[in-house]
Amino acid sequence: MEKISDMQIGKAGEYLVCAELIMKGFIAYPSEQGLPYDVVMDYNGKLLKVQVKTTRGLRNVLQRKNPTKAYQFNIKRCGKKNTKLHTDDSVDLFALVALDTKQIGFMLNKDIKQTMAFRPDSLKGTYLDENSNRKTTGTYLSDLTLEKTLCQI
């Protein structure tokens, strides 16, 4: 996957999101180039703008002493060379794609931060906060289901 260009990685993520939405019974299709969103989906007669962010795989995230692996997304930036920011009305929801596992998480625009990291399911149960009596603070992409996200609309 290293030899694939960033543009092709992004396109793969967009098509994966379209396929996922269609397989769940929605009408979905890629948008035109130059728009602030990548996919359009019909949800109960309303067209939702979906921005897709794709990562090739896990990256090291510095955590105090030891780095940990996570899927990282620079989410709010858009446009040529990422010089613009998404606004509250430019996108309805984000689809976050981990291409190595073909996993997709969905979040509403209002819940998105500039940069976000998500834990991989393959490391579930290995984090310190999961092995204590404290509430787990990390989020997994698998927790960000389309159904949960659409219930908030």
Secondary structure in CASP SS format (residue, H / E / C, confidence):
PFRMAT SS
TARGET T0000
AUTHOR 0000-0000-0000
METHOD secondary structure of the structure
MODEL  1
M C 1.00
E C 1.00
K C 1.00
I C 1.00
S C 1.00
D H 1.00
M H 1.00
Q H 1.00
I H 1.00
G H 1.00
K H 1.00
A H 1.00
G H 1.00
E H 1.00
Y H 1.00
L H 1.00
V H 1.00
C H 1.00
A H 1.00
E H 1.00
L H 1.00
I H 1.00
M H 1.00
K C 1.00
G C 1.00
F C 1.00
I E 1.00
A E 1.00
Y E 1.00
P E 1.00
S C 1.00
E C 1.00
Q C 1.00
G C 1.00
L C 1.00
P C 1.00
Y C 1.00
D C 1.00
V E 1.00
V E 1.00
M E 1.00
D E 1.00
Y E 1.00
N C 1.00
G C 1.00
K E 1.00
L E 1.00
L E 1.00
K E 1.00
V E 1.00
Q E 1.00
V E 1.00
K E 1.00
T E 1.00
T E 1.00
R C 1.00
G C 1.00
L C 1.00
R E 1.00
N E 1.00
V E 1.00
L E 1.00
Q E 1.00
R C 1.00
K C 1.00
N E 1.00
P E 1.00
T E 1.00
K E 1.00
A E 1.00
Y E 1.00
Q E 1.00
F E 1.00
N E 1.00
I C 1.00
K C 1.00
R E 1.00
C E 1.00
G C 1.00
K H 1.00
K H 1.00
N H 1.00
T C 1.00
K E 1.00
L E 1.00
H C 1.00
T C 1.00
D C 1.00
D C 1.00
S C 1.00
V C 1.00
D C 1.00
L E 1.00
F E 1.00
A E 1.00
L E 1.00
V E 1.00
A E 1.00
L C 1.00
D C 1.00
T C 1.00
K C 1.00
Q E 1.00
I E 1.00
G E 1.00
F E 1.00
M E 1.00
L E 1.00
N H 1.00
K H 1.00
D H 1.00
I C 1.00
K C 1.00
Q C 1.00
T E 1.00
M E 1.00
A E 1.00
F E 1.00
R E 1.00
P C 1.00
D H 1.00
S H 1.00
L H 1.00
K C 1.00
G C 1.00
T C 1.00
Y C 1.00
L H 1.00
D H 1.00
E H 1.00
N H 1.00
S C 1.00
N C 1.00
R C 1.00
K C 1.00
T C 1.00
T C 1.00
G C 1.00
T C 1.00
Y E 1.00
L H 1.00
S H 1.00
D H 1.00
L C 1.00
T C 1.00
L H 1.00
E H 1.00
K H 1.00
T H 1.00
L H 1.00
C H 1.00
Q C 1.00
I C 1.00
END
